[in-house]
Amino acid sequence: MSEAKLKSYLMQMLSSHFQIRPEVEGTFIPYGTKVILNYLMYPKPHLIERGFDPVWFGVEVKWPGGRGGGNPKGLRVAYQAITYHWSEFDGEMPAFVVIYPGPDEF
């Protein structure tokens, strides 16, 4: 599964509900190294009215491949999401970072 296809699908599904900033450069605070987060998202007013917190959060798109536990690629992307949570993007840290592995039908 290509990351480009997953990103396209995600944008199609969420763009009406979130402000989306793609490929945002930031800095991993502990080491000062450059990172690039696939997306920063912020809920649009209709979601905030329904209870979403008005905060920016990160989304990292990765197809982990395979099924079941113990996938090394899955562990790497989990570490990547943790790293991005401890990074600054435009001077702010995301409230949280989620991993989007794609829908089941892929």
DRENPA-3360 file (N, C-alpha, C; in nm, 2 decimals, always signed):
BEGIN
1 = MSEAKLKS = +0.08/-0.12/+0.00/+0.00/+0.00/+0.00/+0.09/+0.12/+0.00 ~ +0.06/+0.21/-0.09/+0.15/+0.33/-0.09/+0.10/+0.44/+0.00 ~ +0.20/+0.51/+0.06/+0.16/+0.62/+0.15/+0.09/+0.73/+0.08 ~ +0.12/+0.75/-0.05/+0.05/+0.86/-0.12/-0.10/+0.83/-0.14 ~ -0.13/+0.70/-0.16/-0.27/+0.66/-0.17/-0.34/+0.68/-0.04 ~ -0.28/+0.64/+0.07/-0.34/+0.66/+0.20/-0.36/+0.80/+0.23 ~ -0.27/+0.89/+0.20/-0.28/+1.03/+0.22/-0.40/+1.09/+0.14 ~ -0.41/+1.05/+0.02/-0.52/+1.10/-0.07/-0.65/+1.06/-0.01;
9 = YLMQMLSS = -0.66/+0.94/+0.03/-0.79/+0.89/+0.09/-0.82/+0.96/+0.22 ~ -0.72/+0.98/+0.31/-0.74/+1.05/+0.43/-0.79/+1.20/+0.41 ~ -0.72/+1.27/+0.31/-0.76/+1.40/+0.28/-0.91/+1.41/+0.23 ~ -0.94/+1.32/+0.15/-1.08/+1.31/+0.09/-1.18/+1.29/+0.20 ~ -1.15/+1.21/+0.30/-1.24/+1.18/+0.41/-1.25/+1.29/+0.52 ~ -1.15/+1.36/+0.54/-1.14/+1.45/+0.66/-1.14/+1.60/+0.63 ~ -1.12/+1.64/+0.50/-1.10/+1.78/+0.47/-1.22/+1.86/+0.50 ~ -1.34/+1.81/+0.50/-1.46/+1.89/+0.53/-1.48/+1.90/+0.68;
17 = HFQIRPEV = -1.40/+1.83/+0.76/-1.42/+1.84/+0.91/-1.30/+1.90/+0.98 ~ -1.18/+1.91/+0.92/-1.06/+1.96/+0.98/-0.99/+2.06/+0.89 ~ -0.93/+2.16/+0.95/-0.83/+2.23/+0.88/-0.71/+2.14/+0.88 ~ -0.64/+2.13/+0.76/-0.54/+2.04/+0.75/-0.41/+2.11/+0.69 ~ -0.30/+2.09/+0.76/-0.17/+2.14/+0.71/-0.09/+2.02/+0.68 ~ -0.05/+2.00/+0.55/+0.03/+1.88/+0.51/+0.18/+1.91/+0.52 ~ +0.25/+1.80/+0.55/+0.40/+1.80/+0.55/+0.46/+1.92/+0.62 ~ +0.43/+1.93/+0.75/+0.47/+2.04/+0.83/+0.61/+2.01/+0.90;
25 = EGTFIPYG = +0.70/+2.11/+0.87/+0.84/+2.09/+0.93/+0.84/+2.14/+1.08 ~ +0.91/+2.07/+1.16/+0.93/+2.10/+1.30/+1.06/+2.06/+1.35 ~ +1.07/+2.07/+1.48/+1.20/+2.04/+1.55/+1.17/+1.95/+1.67 ~ +1.24/+1.84/+1.67/+1.23/+1.75/+1.79/+1.31/+1.81/+1.90 ~ +1.23/+1.86/+2.00/+1.29/+1.94/+2.11/+1.41/+1.89/+2.18 ~ +1.41/+1.76/+2.23/+1.53/+1.71/+2.30/+1.66/+1.72/+2.23 ~ +1.66/+1.70/+2.09/+1.79/+1.69/+2.02/+1.80/+1.81/+1.92 ~ +1.69/+1.88/+1.90/+1.70/+1.99/+1.80/+1.71/+1.95/+1.66;
33 = TKVILNYL = +1.66/+1.82/+1.63/+1.67/+1.77/+1.49/+1.54/+1.80/+1.42 ~ +1.55/+1.81/+1.29/+1.44/+1.84/+1.20/+1.35/+1.72/+1.18 ~ +1.22/+1.74/+1.19/+1.12/+1.64/+1.16/+1.01/+1.69/+1.07 ~ +0.95/+1.60/+1.00/+0.84/+1.64/+0.91/+0.72/+1.55/+0.94 ~ +0.61/+1.62/+0.99/+0.49/+1.55/+1.02/+0.39/+1.55/+0.90 ~ +0.33/+1.43/+0.87/+0.24/+1.43/+0.75/+0.13/+1.53/+0.76 ~ +0.07/+1.54/+0.87/-0.04/+1.64/+0.88/-0.06/+1.70/+1.02 ~ -0.09/+1.83/+1.03/-0.14/+1.89/+1.15/-0.28/+1.92/+1.12;
41 = MYPKPHLI = -0.37/+1.89/+1.21/-0.52/+1.90/+1.19/-0.58/+1.98/+1.31 ~ -0.68/+2.06/+1.28/-0.75/+2.13/+1.37/-0.90/+2.12/+1.34 ~ -0.99/+2.09/+1.44/-1.13/+2.07/+1.41/-1.20/+2.20/+1.36 ~ -1.28/+2.18/+1.27/-1.36/+2.30/+1.22/-1.48/+2.33/+1.32 ~ -1.53/+2.45/+1.31/-1.63/+2.49/+1.41/-1.74/+2.39/+1.44 ~ -1.79/+2.32/+1.34/-1.91/+2.23/+1.36/-1.86/+2.11/+1.45 ~ -1.74/+2.07/+1.45/-1.69/+1.97/+1.54/-1.66/+2.02/+1.68 ~ -1.61/+2.14/+1.69/-1.59/+2.21/+1.82/-1.72/+2.23/+1.89;
49 = ERGFDPVW = -1.82/+2.26/+1.82/-1.96/+2.28/+1.88/-2.01/+2.15/+1.93 ~ -1.96/+2.04/+1.88/-2.01/+1.90/+1.92/-1.91/+1.84/+2.02 ~ -1.81/+1.92/+2.07/-1.73/+1.87/+2.18/-1.59/+1.85/+2.15 ~ -1.54/+1.86/+2.03/-1.40/+1.84/+2.00/-1.32/+1.95/+2.07 ~ -1.21/+1.92/+2.12/-1.12/+2.02/+2.18/-1.06/+2.11/+2.07 ~ -1.06/+2.24/+2.09/-1.00/+2.32/+1.98/-0.84/+2.32/+1.99 ~ -0.78/+2.21/+1.95/-0.64/+2.20/+1.96/-0.59/+2.14/+1.83 ~ -0.46/+2.18/+1.79/-0.40/+2.11/+1.68/-0.34/+1.98/+1.72;
57 = FGVEVKWP = -0.35/+1.88/+1.64/-0.30/+1.75/+1.66/-0.23/+1.69/+1.54 ~ -0.15/+1.60/+1.55/-0.07/+1.54/+1.44/-0.13/+1.41/+1.39 ~ -0.11/+1.39/+1.26/-0.14/+1.26/+1.20/-0.02/+1.21/+1.12 ~ +0.02/+1.09/+1.15/+0.13/+1.03/+1.07/+0.07/+0.91/+0.99 ~ +0.08/+0.91/+0.86/+0.02/+0.81/+0.78/+0.13/+0.71/+0.74 ~ +0.10/+0.58/+0.78/+0.19/+0.47/+0.75/+0.11/+0.34/+0.73 ~ +0.14/+0.27/+0.63/+0.08/+0.14/+0.61/+0.18/+0.04/+0.68 ~ +0.14/-0.02/+0.79/+0.23/-0.10/+0.87/+0.26/-0.23/+0.80;
65 = GGRGGGNP = +0.18/-0.27/+0.71/+0.20/-0.40/+0.64/+0.18/-0.52/+0.73 ~ +0.14/-0.63/+0.66/+0.12/-0.75/+0.74/+0.00/-0.75/+0.84 ~ -0.02/-0.85/+0.90/-0.12/-0.86/+1.01/-0.06/-0.92/+1.13 ~ -0.13/-0.89/+1.24/-0.08/-0.95/+1.37/+0.02/-0.87/+1.44 ~ +0.07/-0.91/+1.55/+0.16/-0.83/+1.63/+0.31/-0.85/+1.59 ~ +0.39/-0.78/+1.66/+0.54/-0.79/+1.64/+0.59/-0.74/+1.51 ~ +0.52/-0.65/+1.44/+0.57/-0.60/+1.32/+0.67/-0.48/+1.35 ~ +0.79/-0.50/+1.30/+0.89/-0.40/+1.33/+0.86/-0.26/+1.27;
73 = KGLRVAYQ = +0.80/-0.26/+1.16/+0.76/-0.13/+1.10/+0.65/-0.06/+1.19 ~ +0.56/-0.14/+1.24/+0.46/-0.08/+1.33/+0.53/-0.02/+1.46 ~ +0.63/-0.08/+1.51/+0.70/-0.03/+1.62/+0.77/+0.10/+1.59 ~ +0.83/+0.11/+1.47/+0.90/+0.23/+1.43/+0.80/+0.35/+1.41 ~ +0.69/+0.32/+1.35/+0.59/+0.43/+1.34/+0.53/+0.47/+1.47 ~ +0.52/+0.38/+1.57/+0.48/+0.42/+1.70/+0.58/+0.51/+1.77 ~ +0.71/+0.48/+1.75/+0.81/+0.56/+1.80/+0.81/+0.70/+1.73 ~ +0.79/+0.70/+1.61/+0.78/+0.82/+1.53/+0.67/+0.91/+1.58;
81 = AITYHWSE = +0.56/+0.86/+1.61/+0.44/+0.94/+1.66/+0.48/+1.00/+1.80 ~ +0.55/+0.92/+1.88/+0.59/+0.97/+2.01/+0.69/+1.09/+1.99 ~ +0.78/+1.07/+1.90/+0.88/+1.17/+1.87/+0.81/+1.30/+1.83 ~ +0.71/+1.29/+1.74/+0.64/+1.41/+1.69/+0.56/+1.48/+1.80 ~ +0.52/+1.40/+1.90/+0.45/+1.47/+2.01/+0.54/+1.56/+2.09 ~ +0.67/+1.52/+2.09/+0.77/+1.60/+2.16/+0.84/+1.69/+2.07 ~ +0.78/+1.74/+1.96/+0.83/+1.83/+1.87/+0.75/+1.96/+1.86 ~ +0.82/+2.06/+1.82/+0.75/+2.19/+1.80/+0.73/+2.21/+1.65;
89 = FDGEMPAF = +0.61/+2.26/+1.62/+0.57/+2.30/+1.48/+0.52/+2.44/+1.49 ~ +0.59/+2.53/+1.43/+0.55/+2.67/+1.44/+0.54/+2.72/+1.58 ~ +0.64/+2.67/+1.67/+0.65/+2.71/+1.80/+0.55/+2.64/+1.90 ~ +0.47/+2.55/+1.85/+0.38/+2.48/+1.94/+0.39/+2.33/+1.93 ~ +0.36/+2.26/+2.03/+0.36/+2.11/+2.03/+0.22/+2.07/+2.00 ~ +0.20/+1.96/+1.92/+0.06/+1.91/+1.90/+0.01/+1.85/+2.03 ~ -0.12/+1.86/+2.05/-0.18/+1.80/+2.17/-0.16/+1.65/+2.18 ~ -0.16/+1.58/+2.06/-0.13/+1.44/+2.05/-0.10/+1.41/+1.91;
97 = VVIYPGPD = -0.05/+1.29/+1.88/-0.02/+1.25/+1.75/-0.08/+1.11/+1.73 ~ -0.16/+1.09/+1.62/-0.22/+0.96/+1.59/-0.15/+0.90/+1.47 ~ -0.16/+0.77/+1.46/-0.11/+0.70/+1.34/-0.23/+0.66/+1.26 ~ -0.23/+0.69/+1.13/-0.33/+0.64/+1.04/-0.28/+0.53/+0.95 ~ -0.32/+0.40/+0.98/-0.27/+0.29/+0.90/-0.35/+0.26/+0.77 ~ -0.46/+0.33/+0.76/-0.55/+0.30/+0.64/-0.67/+0.22/+0.68 ~ -0.77/+0.23/+0.60/-0.89/+0.15/+0.62/-0.88/+0.00/+0.59 ~ -0.96/-0.08/+0.65/-0.95/-0.22/+0.63/-0.96/-0.27/+0.49;
105 = EF = -1.04/-0.19/+0.41/-1.06/-0.25/+0.27/-0.93/-0.24/+0.18 ~ -0.83/-0.17/+0.23/-0.71/-0.16/+0.15/-0.64/-0.29/+0.18;
% end
